């Protein structure tokens, strides 16, 4: 799992999907890396500045939010899928990560909030008809046939 740390700017680059092993603060890897990065201080890039990918040197990384909460903005390489985190972003990402119980509560709240509403149409004229059993229905039809009614 290659991870590249820049002590000059306190940023870190994760190759494709490697960040998954470091985003949880409860895992030793994530906590150790976040503690190591706190030793260095770098300036954050402006919103209009872009970073070139460390492995695909001719590719400019795209800026996007890491999760739906829009709390941590990352740079991602469209070529190799690597992710660059600026100074302090790993610690911020770890602090916002929900544990399993919090995720279950959030999922339940979202389901309740976005539950489809009940839609019922107007009553139909045939809604109150009695539904007969198949054998009884056949017997009644046979009776009407034999009697000619």
JORA-V317049 format. One record per pair of residues at least 4 apart in sequence whose ideal C-beta (glycine too) atoms are under 7 Angstrom apart, sorted by the first residue. I is the first residue (numbers start at 1). J is the second residue. D is the distance in Angstrom with one decimal. If there is no record, write none. Layout:
# JORA-V317049
I;J;D
I;J;D
This chain:
# JORA-V317049
1;18;4.8
1;21;5.8
2;15;5.0
2;18;6.8
3;12;6.3
3;14;5.7
3;18;6.2
3;33;6.9
4;12;7.0
4;13;4.3
4;54;6.0
5;12;5.2
5;37;6.9
6;11;4.7
7;40;5.0
8;42;6.8
9;42;3.4
9;87;6.4
10;37;5.6
10;40;3.8
10;41;5.8
10;42;3.9
10;87;3.7
11;42;6.3
11;84;6.1
11;85;6.2
11;86;5.2
11;87;6.0
12;33;7.0
12;37;6.3
12;85;5.2
12;90;6.1
13;54;5.1
13;82;5.9
13;84;5.0
14;18;4.1
14;19;4.2
14;22;7.0
14;82;6.3
14;83;4.8
15;82;5.2
16;80;5.9
16;81;3.6
16;82;5.9
19;23;5.8
19;83;5.2
21;29;5.7
22;29;5.4
22;30;4.4
22;33;5.4
22;90;6.9
23;30;6.2
23;93;5.9
23;94;6.4
23;97;6.0
24;30;5.3
24;97;6.2
25;30;5.4
25;31;5.5
25;34;6.9
25;94;4.0
25;97;6.8
27;31;6.9
28;32;5.9
29;33;6.3
30;34;6.2
30;94;6.0
31;35;6.3
32;36;6.3
33;37;6.3
33;90;6.6
34;38;6.7
34;90;5.3
34;91;4.8
34;94;6.0
37;90;6.1
41;87;6.6
42;87;4.2
44;86;5.4
44;87;6.3
45;49;4.2
45;51;6.9
45;86;6.2
50;60;4.9
50;61;6.6
51;61;5.0
51;75;5.0
51;84;5.7
52;57;6.0
52;59;6.7
52;60;5.9
52;61;6.9
53;57;6.8
53;59;4.6
53;61;5.4
53;77;4.0
53;79;6.4
53;80;6.6
53;82;6.0
55;80;5.5
55;82;6.0
56;77;5.7
56;79;4.2
56;80;5.4
59;77;5.7
59;78;6.7
59;79;4.6
61;75;3.9
61;76;6.0
61;77;5.1
61;84;5.9
62;75;7.0
62;76;5.4
62;78;5.7
63;73;6.0
63;75;5.6
64;74;6.4
64;76;6.0
65;70;4.7
65;72;6.8
65;73;5.6
66;72;4.6
66;74;4.9
66;93;6.1
67;71;7.0
67;72;7.0
69;96;6.4
71;92;6.9
71;96;5.2
72;89;5.5
72;92;5.4
72;93;4.7
72;96;6.9
74;83;5.4
74;84;6.8
74;85;6.0
74;89;6.8
75;84;4.2
76;81;6.9
76;83;5.3
77;81;6.2
77;82;4.5
85;89;4.0
85;90;5.1
88;92;5.9
89;93;6.0
90;94;6.3
91;95;6.3
92;96;6.5
93;97;6.7
98;102;3.9
98;103;4.8
98;106;6.6
100;104;6.4
101;105;6.6
102;106;6.3
103;107;6.1
104;108;6.5
105;109;6.4
106;110;6.3
107;111;6.4
108;112;6.3
109;113;6.1
110;114;6.0
111;115;6.4
123;127;5.2
132;136;4.8
132;137;4.3
133;137;6.7
134;138;6.4
135;139;6.4
136;140;6.3
137;141;6.3
138;142;6.3
139;143;6.5
140;144;6.5
141;145;6.4
142;146;6.3
143;147;6.1
144;149;5.3
